[in-house]
Amino acid sequence: MQWPHDTLLWNLAMRADSATLTDIRFLDPRFPENAVLHGGVTLASHGGRVLEIQLQPLNLSFGQGRLTGHINAFSAADSGLVALRQGDLTAQDLSLDFARVYIDSLPFHGRLTGQTIVDGR
């Protein structure tokens, strides 16, 4: 987004009882269809190029699957998702199609159940 003189900067905290991710695609146009978020969301700009999205607590449903936990995601305006920090996630029958919109070269198909710890690019 371009504001009159520079990029729009974010400093926003919200709590969603239920938000369909397609309703907030202005944050990331790749949000998949049929994903519903419950939990806390904090957005913070780090300059005009990098947006930090903190999801805590995270409770996301996608089809028959669920993803819970917490994570900080960093998105760059020219690159998309560039890093995941301090993530502790638990998946229950989560389709990998959810991750595929962010990682199109993901070499796996199917569903994921279990815990994932992430911290890095």
C-alpha positions in Angstrom: 0.0 0.0 0.0 1.2 3.5 -0.7 0.0 6.3 1.6 0.3 9.8 0.4 4.0 10.1 1.2 5.1 6.6 2.2 4.0 3.1 3.0 1.2 2.5 5.5 2.7 1.5 8.9 0.8 -0.9 11.3 0.6 -0.9 15.1 -2.5 -2.9 15.8 -3.6 -5.4 18.4 -6.9 -7.3 18.2 -8.6 -10.4 19.5 -10.8 -12.4 17.2 -13.6 -14.7 18.4 -13.8 -15.8 14.8 -12.3 -14.3 11.7 -12.3 -15.8 8.2 -8.8 -15.2 6.8 -10.2 -14.2 3.4 -11.9 -11.2 5.2 -8.5 -9.8 6.1 -6.6 -10.5 2.9 -5.4 -6.9 2.9 -2.7 -8.2 5.3 -1.7 -11.0 3.0 -3.5 -11.8 -0.3 -2.4 -15.5 -0.1 -4.5 -16.3 2.9 -6.3 -19.6 1.9 -10.0 -20.1 1.5 -11.8 -21.8 4.4 -9.3 -20.8 7.1 -10.8 -19.4 10.3 -8.8 -17.7 13.1 -9.6 -17.5 16.8 -7.2 -15.8 19.1 -4.9 -12.8 19.4 -3.3 -10.9 16.6 -0.7 -8.1 16.9 0.7 -6.3 13.8 3.8 -4.2 14.0 5.6 -2.5 11.2 9.4 -2.5 11.2 9.9 0.4 8.8 8.0 0.5 5.5 9.1 -3.0 4.3 8.8 -5.5 7.1 5.6 -6.5 8.9 5.6 -8.6 12.1 2.5 -10.6 12.7 2.2 -12.1 16.2 -0.4 -14.8 16.7 -0.9 -15.6 20.4 -2.8 -17.5 21.3 -3.3 -19.1 17.8 -6.3 -21.3 17.2 -6.8 -21.8 13.5 -9.2 -24.2 11.7 -8.7 -25.2 8.1 -11.1 -27.8 6.7 -11.2 -30.7 9.2 -7.8 -29.7 10.7 -6.7 -27.4 13.4 -3.5 -25.5 14.3 -2.9 -24.2 17.8 -0.1 -22.5 19.7 1.8 -19.3 19.1 4.1 -17.8 16.5 5.7 -14.6 15.2 5.8 -14.3 11.4 7.7 -11.7 9.5 6.6 -10.7 6.0 8.6 -8.5 3.6 6.8 -6.3 1.1 8.9 -7.6 -1.8 9.4 -11.2 -0.7 6.4 -12.4 1.4 7.0 -14.6 4.4 10.7 -14.4 5.3 10.9 -15.7 8.9 9.0 -17.5 11.7 10.2 -16.8 15.2 9.4 -18.3 18.6 6.8 -20.7 17.2 5.4 -23.6 19.2 2.6 -25.1 17.1 0.4 -28.2 17.4 -1.4 -29.5 14.4 -4.3 -31.9 14.4 -5.1 -33.4 11.0 -4.0 -30.2 9.3 -3.9 -30.3 5.5 -0.5 -29.3 4.1 -2.4 -27.3 1.5 -2.5 -24.6 4.2 1.3 -24.3 4.2 1.6 -24.7 0.4 0.2 -21.2 -0.2 3.3 -19.9 1.5 5.8 -22.5 0.5 4.9 -23.6 -3.0 7.9 -25.9 -3.3 6.7 -28.0 -0.3 7.6 -31.6 -1.3 5.0 -33.2 0.9 1.3 -33.8 0.5 -1.3 -35.0 3.0 -2.1 -34.1 6.6 0.0 -33.2 9.6 -0.5 -34.1 13.3 1.9 -33.3 16.0 4.1 -30.5 17.5 6.4 -28.2 15.5 8.9 -25.8 17.0 10.0 -23.1 14.5 12.6 -20.3 14.8 14.3 -19.0 11.8 14.1 -18.2 8.1 
